[in-house]
Amino acid sequence: MFRRRESVPFAFLAEADRFRSNVAPPPRERASAGQMAGRWLLGLTIVAGLVGSLVVGMPALSTDTGSPAQQSQASQGR
């Protein structure tokens, strides 16, 4: 492996941890009206899809306890 020939002063390493830049990052660009509308439309589409899947899936998730009792009554009546 390669070795460093010059020594690194420990004071420099300690100072590097505390260093803060005085250069501010550029301000973020504001989203245009079209971008904001697109984000809202995407969010509404996702929410509508989740609600729709719940509405379609609820009959499959529900337990129908009334059907076996009605069938047994109909078979007893015959």
Secondary structure as GFF3:
##gff-version 3
##sequence-region A 1 78
A	DSSP	alpha_helix	10	18	.	.	.	ID=ss1
A	DSSP	alpha_helix	33	61	.	.	.	ID=ss2
A	DSSP	alpha_helix	66	77	.	.	.	ID=ss3
###
